[in-house]
């Protein structure tokens, strides 16, 4: 093998030394290169998606530069989390009812929930921008008639989507340094958990339920499905092309589940299926995707899977 990489006349000790250095660089240094980044996320978009993304970024850059004091309405708890993590919560003038903010923001008008966006209340706040997600606000958006130039909708189906959403919000909020720190933490956490869980090779059948009646579990187009994969768990619903899948108890039993993780606020008891109730802090960051979902939630989730399966 050494002769394959180096000429035959190379002294043996030098060839061995160079081969050791090559192996180190290939297996250790190069292995640390992040598989997730804003650049790689952008490259994974289709050409039309890249054009749409570039258009959004240019619009947000111009809005940020032309508006001294932005007035932002968040119609999704996930957007509120990201704005909070980018230290821009003071720009919020209205939020979704399920958004979590420090108590000093309790007086902010609650202008939306999962099913509704109270359009008159939103417009009365005279926002420069209304930000939501295509996932969370899907039902409510069907009834909305707000001008498109005031509405920014972000995707949250994958970790790549999270990177691109962070990049767009960083452009709007002028938080490039904080954004770079967050994306670095996300990449580092993912690579660490990949390496850690590869060694354990559990590959158990794990389901995450987010609602009890009907029992609703995580499907393919979800960041949480990606997290299960990083934890080396097999999600038997990973071939269902939707973020959330409603299932009967009978259907769940056909999947031969090793562990069901309950991320809802209610009890879920299914005969002959081992269930673990996730701590409130973990279930919250699973249900409200943000950078904390990766940085804090992923290691905890993997640890729970390793311990209980």
Residue, then its C-alpha position, 0 to 999 in steps of 0.5 A: x500500500x505504501x508503494x502505491x502512494x510513494x515512489x519505490x526509492x523513497x526510504x522506508x522510514x520516510x515512506x512510513x512517516x509520510x503515510x502516517x501523516x497522510x492517514x492522519x490528515x485524511x481520517x482526522x483533519x478532513x473528517x472535521x470538515x463540517x458537512x453542513x454550512x450555509x454554502x453547502x445548504x445553498x448548493x443543495x437548492x435547485x436553480x429556481x430555489x437559489x434564485x428565490x433565495x438570492x432575491x429574498x436576501x437582496x430584499x432583506x439587505x435593502x430593508x435592513x439598510x433603509x429602515x433605522x428601527x425595524x418593526x417585526x411581527x413573528x407568526x411562528x414560535x420557531x421564528x421568535x426563537x431564532x430572532x431571540x437567539x440572534x439578540x433581536x427580540x426588541x424589534x418584535x412588535x407582535x408574536x404568535x401565542x406559542x412564542x416563548x420570550x422573557x417576562x418583560x415581553x409579556x405585553x407584546x400583542x398575541x396575533x396568531x396561533x397554529x390555525x389563525x393569523x389575526x390579520x387586522x391586529x397584525x396590520x394595526x401594528x404597522x410592521x415592516x415585515x411579517x415572518x413565518x414558516x411554511x410548516x407551522x403557518x401552513x393552515x393559517x396562511x390559506x386565509x391570509x391576504x397580506x401583501x407579499x412584500x411584507x411577508x417572509x416565509x421560511x422553510x424548516x424541513x431540514x437542517x439545511x433549511x435552518x442554516x439558510x433561515x439563519x442566514x436570511x435573518x442574519x442579513x435582515x438583523x445585521x447579526x453576522x458575527x452572532x450568526x457565524x458563531x451559531x452556525x459553527x456551534x451547530x456544525x461542531x455539535x453535529x459532527x461530534x454526535x455523528x462520531x459518538x453515535x457511530x461508535x455505539x451503532x444502536x440503529x434501533x427503531x425509534x419514533x417521536x410522537x408530538x401529539x396523542x389524539x390522534x397519535x402524530x409522529x415525525x415523518x421524513x420532511x422534518x429536522x427531527x427525522x435528521x436528528x434521529x439519523x445522526x443519533x444512529x436511530x432508525x425512524x420507521x416513518x422516514x419514508x413518509x414524505x410529510x413532516x407529521x404522520x397520524x397513526x392508529x395504535x394498530x398501525x404503530x404495532x406493525x412497525x416493531x418500535x423499540x422505543x417511542x419518545x413522547x414529545x407532547x404535553x400529554x401522556x401516551x400509553x401504548x400496550x407493548x410499546x416502551x415509551x419514554x416521556x421527554x423532559x419538558x425542555x427537550x420536548x419544547x425545543x423539538x416542537x419549536x425548532x431553533x439553533x438550540x434544537x441542535x446545539x442543546x437538544x441533539x446531544x440530549x436526544x442521542x443520550x436518551x436513545x443510547x440509554x433507553x434502547 
